[in-house]
């Protein structure tokens, strides 16, 4: 008999479509799991009644529930043994508390790693070629004039640039591999230890964090948001960087101290930045970042690709199926305490 797993989200056509897709994948894998949609527009108590007997919950929509609500739901449904996300980040969950309850949190197993790595490299090209300014100039009818008015020294290729990857996980390693074709020198820093084969495939040299900041032309961030990584980049770190350096952030907004970033860009402590994530989302319209011309901002959609969504649904069902069969689940994100 199949085990019950819950898809959490506000009832909608999109959620019903996800339910149908995941049910189809579950059938292909042997029908070990039966999925049920539970509407998150109810109270936690009401949701808990509908989740009774479930072995796993899958929050399908980003930030529909608070971390406290998710933990409360788990407390009310003692059969739950897994929170399975479709995202790479798991900062929306109280992993330390949940771990003590015996409920691990698993991420998407790298489902969106390709999309995010492509976005990060696109950011590098956009900044170095000022593509944002070039496209805006065409639409404004000013053609080449604003471009020619800028110093040519502000425009660069990626060839020969030293790129520092902070976090060589699934996304960071893919950035490293793809940059080889751009003829870059790639270095990385990570607190995690990787196998020799993993690092060799990435073709990146391990360096100290401060050395990376001092020597790299591009610093690109690919770390999870944890208590230990909040404001990893602040005034001290920006002061270490080259004045010609650029910062890329496609992980989580609070990894960067936004006030410090604004100051670093305003004062030309660094040359530029491109970010897909901000400390507060949506970014407030009075943010000083929006007044700067040396930053590119996209609305936390680096993952957006049909391939990412399909990969995530496949992985979510596979991992919950492993749980249902008593097999070892993968992509558990270990809790981090200060």
C-alpha positions as CSV (number, residue, x, y, z in Angstrom):
1,X,0.0,0.0,0.0
2,X,1.5,3.4,-0.9
3,X,2.6,5.8,1.8
4,X,1.1,9.3,2.0
5,X,3.0,12.4,1.2
6,X,1.7,16.0,1.3
7,X,2.1,18.8,-1.3
8,X,1.6,22.1,0.6
9,X,0.5,25.2,-1.2
10,X,-2.5,27.4,-2.0
11,X,-5.0,25.4,-4.2
12,X,-4.6,26.5,-7.8
13,X,-4.3,25.2,-11.3
14,X,-0.5,25.3,-11.1
15,X,-0.5,23.2,-7.9
16,X,-3.0,20.7,-9.3
17,X,-0.7,20.4,-12.3
18,X,2.3,19.8,-10.1
19,X,0.2,17.2,-8.2
20,X,-0.6,15.4,-11.4
21,X,3.0,15.5,-12.6
22,X,4.4,14.1,-9.3
23,X,1.7,11.4,-9.1
24,X,2.7,10.3,-12.6
25,X,6.4,10.1,-11.6
26,X,5.4,8.2,-8.5
27,X,3.5,5.7,-10.6
28,X,6.6,5.3,-12.9
29,X,8.7,4.6,-9.8
30,X,6.4,1.8,-8.6
31,X,3.5,3.6,-6.7
32,X,5.3,3.5,-3.3
33,X,4.0,7.0,-2.6
34,X,0.6,8.7,-3.0
35,X,0.5,12.5,-3.1
36,X,-2.2,14.7,-1.6
37,X,-2.6,18.5,-1.9
38,X,-3.2,20.4,1.4
39,X,-4.2,24.0,1.0
40,X,-1.9,26.4,3.0
41,X,-4.6,29.0,3.3
42,X,-5.9,27.1,6.3
43,X,-4.8,27.2,9.9
44,X,-2.0,24.9,11.0
45,X,-4.5,22.9,13.0
46,X,-6.7,22.4,9.9
47,X,-3.7,21.4,7.8
48,X,-2.5,19.0,10.4
49,X,-5.8,17.1,10.4
50,X,-5.5,16.6,6.6
51,X,-1.8,15.5,6.9
52,X,-2.4,12.7,9.5
53,X,-0.5,9.6,8.5
54,X,1.8,11.4,6.1
55,X,5.5,10.4,6.0
56,X,6.7,13.6,4.2
57,X,5.7,17.1,3.4
58,X,6.7,19.0,0.3
59,X,6.2,22.8,0.6
60,X,5.6,23.5,-3.1
61,X,5.4,27.3,-3.0
62,X,8.1,29.5,-1.7
63,X,7.4,31.3,1.6
64,X,3.7,30.3,1.9
65,X,4.3,29.2,5.5
66,X,6.6,30.7,8.1
67,X,9.4,28.5,9.6
68,X,7.4,28.4,12.8
69,X,4.3,27.1,11.1
70,X,6.2,24.3,9.3
71,X,7.7,23.2,12.7
72,X,4.3,23.4,14.3
73,X,2.8,21.3,11.6
74,X,5.5,18.6,12.0
75,X,4.8,18.6,15.8
76,X,1.1,17.9,15.1
77,X,1.8,15.1,12.7
78,X,4.2,12.6,14.4
79,X,4.4,10.4,11.3
80,X,6.3,13.0,9.3
81,X,9.9,11.9,8.7
82,X,11.0,14.3,6.0
83,X,10.6,17.9,4.8
84,X,11.5,17.8,1.1
85,X,12.0,21.1,-0.6
86,X,12.1,21.9,-4.3
87,X,14.7,24.6,-3.8
88,X,18.4,24.6,-3.2
89,X,18.1,26.8,-0.1
90,X,16.6,25.6,3.1
91,X,16.9,28.7,5.3
92,X,13.2,28.9,5.6
93,X,13.1,25.9,8.0
94,X,14.1,25.6,11.6
95,X,16.6,22.8,10.9
96,X,18.1,22.7,14.3
97,X,14.8,22.2,16.0
98,X,13.5,19.8,13.3
99,X,16.7,17.7,13.6
100,X,16.1,17.2,17.3
101,X,12.6,16.0,16.4
102,X,14.1,13.5,14.0
103,X,12.9,15.2,10.8
104,X,15.6,16.0,8.3
105,X,15.3,18.7,5.6
106,X,16.4,17.8,2.1
107,X,17.0,20.2,-0.7
108,X,16.5,19.6,-4.4
109,X,19.6,17.7,-5.2
110,X,21.0,20.3,-7.6
111,X,17.9,20.5,-9.7
112,X,18.4,24.1,-10.6
113,X,22.2,24.2,-10.4
114,X,22.6,24.6,-14.2
115,X,20.2,27.5,-14.4
116,X,21.8,29.4,-11.5
117,X,25.3,28.8,-12.8
118,X,24.3,30.1,-16.2
119,X,22.7,33.2,-14.6
120,X,25.9,33.9,-12.6
121,X,28.1,33.7,-15.7
122,X,25.6,35.9,-17.6
123,X,26.0,38.4,-14.8
124,X,29.7,38.5,-15.3
125,X,29.3,39.1,-19.1
126,X,26.6,41.8,-18.6
127,X,28.8,43.8,-16.2
128,X,32.0,43.6,-18.2
129,X,30.2,44.5,-21.4
130,X,27.6,46.9,-19.8
131,X,24.8,45.1,-21.7
132,X,22.2,46.7,-19.4
133,X,23.4,50.2,-20.5
134,X,23.7,49.1,-24.1
135,X,20.1,47.7,-24.3
136,X,18.7,50.7,-22.4
137,X,20.4,53.1,-24.8
138,X,18.9,51.5,-27.8
139,X,15.4,51.7,-26.3
140,X,16.0,55.3,-25.3
141,X,16.9,56.2,-28.9
142,X,20.4,57.4,-27.9
143,X,22.0,54.4,-29.7
144,X,25.8,54.4,-29.1
145,X,26.2,57.8,-27.4
146,X,26.1,56.8,-23.7
147,X,28.4,53.9,-24.4
148,X,31.0,56.0,-26.2
149,X,30.8,58.6,-23.4
150,X,32.1,56.0,-20.9
151,X,35.8,55.1,-20.6
152,X,36.7,52.1,-22.7
153,X,38.7,50.9,-19.7
154,X,35.3,50.1,-18.0
155,X,34.7,47.4,-20.6
156,X,36.3,44.0,-20.4
157,X,36.4,40.4,-21.6
158,X,36.5,37.5,-19.2
159,X,39.7,36.1,-20.7
160,X,42.5,35.9,-18.1
161,X,40.3,37.1,-15.3
162,X,40.7,35.4,-11.9
163,X,37.3,34.3,-10.7
164,X,36.8,33.4,-7.0
165,X,34.0,31.0,-6.2
166,X,32.8,31.1,-2.6
167,X,31.1,27.7,-2.1
168,X,32.0,24.9,-4.5
169,X,28.8,22.9,-4.1
170,X,26.5,21.8,-6.9
171,X,26.1,25.4,-8.3
172,X,29.6,26.7,-7.6
173,X,31.2,23.6,-9.2
174,X,29.1,24.1,-12.3
175,X,30.2,27.7,-12.5
176,X,33.8,26.6,-12.3
177,X,33.4,24.0,-15.0
178,X,31.7,26.4,-17.4
179,X,34.3,29.1,-16.9
180,X,37.0,26.9,-18.3
181,X,35.7,27.7,-21.8
182,X,36.0,31.4,-21.0
183,X,39.7,31.0,-20.4
184,X,39.5,32.2,-16.8
185,X,41.7,31.3,-13.8
186,X,39.3,29.8,-11.3
187,X,39.9,29.5,-7.5
188,X,37.5,28.7,-4.7
189,X,37.0,28.8,-1.0
190,X,34.8,26.4,1.0
191,X,34.6,25.2,4.5
192,X,33.6,21.8,3.2
193,X,36.1,19.1,2.1
194,X,35.6,17.6,-1.3
195,X,37.2,14.6,-3.0
196,X,40.2,15.0,-5.2
197,X,38.0,13.8,-8.2
198,X,35.3,16.4,-7.5
199,X,37.8,19.3,-7.3
200,X,39.7,18.1,-10.3
201,X,36.5,18.0,-12.4
202,X,35.9,21.6,-11.4
203,X,39.5,22.5,-12.3
204,X,39.6,25.1,-9.5
205,X,42.4,25.8,-7.0
206,X,41.5,26.0,-3.3
207,X,42.6,29.3,-1.6
208,X,42.0,31.1,1.7
209,X,38.9,33.3,1.8
210,X,40.8,36.5,2.4
211,X,43.3,35.6,-0.4
212,X,40.4,35.0,-2.7
213,X,38.9,38.5,-1.9
214,X,42.3,40.2,-2.3
215,X,43.3,38.7,-5.6
216,X,40.1,38.0,-7.6
217,X,38.6,40.1,-10.4
218,X,35.3,38.4,-9.9
219,X,33.9,37.1,-6.6
220,X,30.8,34.9,-7.0
221,X,28.8,33.7,-4.0
222,X,27.3,30.2,-3.9
223,X,26.8,29.4,-0.2
224,X,23.7,28.5,1.8
225,X,22.2,31.0,4.2
226,X,23.0,29.9,7.7
227,X,23.9,31.8,10.9
228,X,27.6,31.4,9.9
229,X,27.1,33.0,6.5
230,X,24.8,35.9,7.2
231,X,26.7,39.1,6.1
232,X,29.6,37.0,5.0
233,X,30.3,40.0,2.8
234,X,30.4,43.3,4.7
235,X,32.5,46.5,4.9
236,X,35.7,44.6,5.9
237,X,35.4,42.1,3.1
238,X,34.6,44.8,0.4
239,X,37.7,46.8,1.6
240,X,39.8,43.7,0.8
241,X,38.7,43.4,-2.8
242,X,40.3,45.0,-5.8
243,X,38.9,48.4,-6.8
244,X,38.4,46.8,-10.3
245,X,36.6,43.7,-8.9
246,X,32.9,42.8,-9.3
247,X,30.6,40.8,-6.9
248,X,28.0,38.3,-8.0
249,X,25.4,37.0,-5.7
250,X,22.9,34.4,-6.8
251,X,22.5,32.5,-3.5
252,X,20.7,34.4,-0.7
253,X,20.3,38.1,-0.1
254,X,21.4,38.2,3.6
255,X,24.7,36.6,2.8
256,X,25.6,40.2,1.7
257,X,25.3,43.2,4.0
258,X,23.2,45.4,1.6
259,X,24.1,48.7,3.3
260,X,27.8,47.8,3.0
261,X,27.4,46.8,-0.6
262,X,25.7,50.1,-1.4
263,X,28.5,52.0,0.3
264,X,31.2,50.0,-1.6
265,X,29.5,50.7,-4.9
266,X,28.9,54.4,-4.2
267,X,32.5,54.9,-3.0
268,X,33.9,52.9,-5.9
269,X,35.5,50.5,-3.4
270,X,34.6,47.9,-5.9
271,X,33.8,48.3,-9.6
272,X,30.4,46.8,-9.7
273,X,27.9,44.1,-8.7
274,X,25.2,41.9,-10.0
275,X,22.7,40.3,-7.6
276,X,19.6,38.1,-8.1
277,X,18.7,38.2,-4.3
278,X,18.3,40.9,-1.8
279,X,18.0,41.1,2.0
280,X,14.3,42.1,1.7
281,X,12.3,40.8,-1.2
282,X,10.8,42.4,-3.1
283,X,13.5,45.0,-3.0
284,X,12.0,48.2,-1.5
285,X,11.7,51.0,-4.1
286,X,13.6,53.4,-1.8
287,X,16.6,51.1,-1.7
288,X,19.9,53.0,-2.5
289,X,20.9,50.2,-4.8
290,X,18.3,51.2,-7.3
291,X,19.9,54.6,-7.6
292,X,23.3,53.2,-8.7
293,X,24.4,52.6,-12.3
294,X,27.1,50.0,-11.4
295,X,24.8,47.2,-10.2
296,X,22.5,44.9,-12.0
297,X,19.6,43.4,-10.1
298,X,17.2,40.6,-11.1
299,X,14.2,39.5,-9.1
300,X,15.3,36.2,-7.5
301,X,14.5,34.2,-10.7
302,X,17.9,32.8,-11.6
303,X,16.4,29.3,-11.2
304,X,13.6,30.0,-13.6
305,X,13.8,27.4,-16.4
306,X,11.4,24.5,-17.2
307,X,14.4,22.2,-16.9
308,X,14.9,23.2,-13.3
309,X,11.2,22.6,-12.4
310,X,11.2,19.2,-14.1
311,X,14.4,18.2,-12.4
312,X,13.1,19.3,-9.0
313,X,9.8,17.4,-9.3
314,X,11.7,14.2,-10.4
315,X,14.1,14.5,-7.5
316,X,11.4,15.3,-4.9
317,X,9.4,12.2,-5.8
318,X,12.5,10.0,-6.0
319,X,13.6,11.0,-2.6
320,X,10.2,10.6,-0.9
321,X,10.0,7.2,-2.7
322,X,13.3,6.2,-1.1
323,X,11.9,7.1,2.3
324,X,8.7,5.1,1.6
325,X,10.7,2.1,0.7
326,X,13.0,2.3,3.8
327,X,16.0,3.3,1.7
328,X,18.5,6.0,2.4
329,X,17.3,9.5,1.4
330,X,19.8,11.9,-0.1
331,X,20.6,15.7,-0.1
332,X,20.0,16.1,3.6
333,X,21.0,19.6,4.7
334,X,22.8,19.4,8.1
335,X,21.6,22.0,10.7
336,X,24.1,24.7,11.6
337,X,24.2,26.2,15.1
338,X,26.2,29.3,16.1
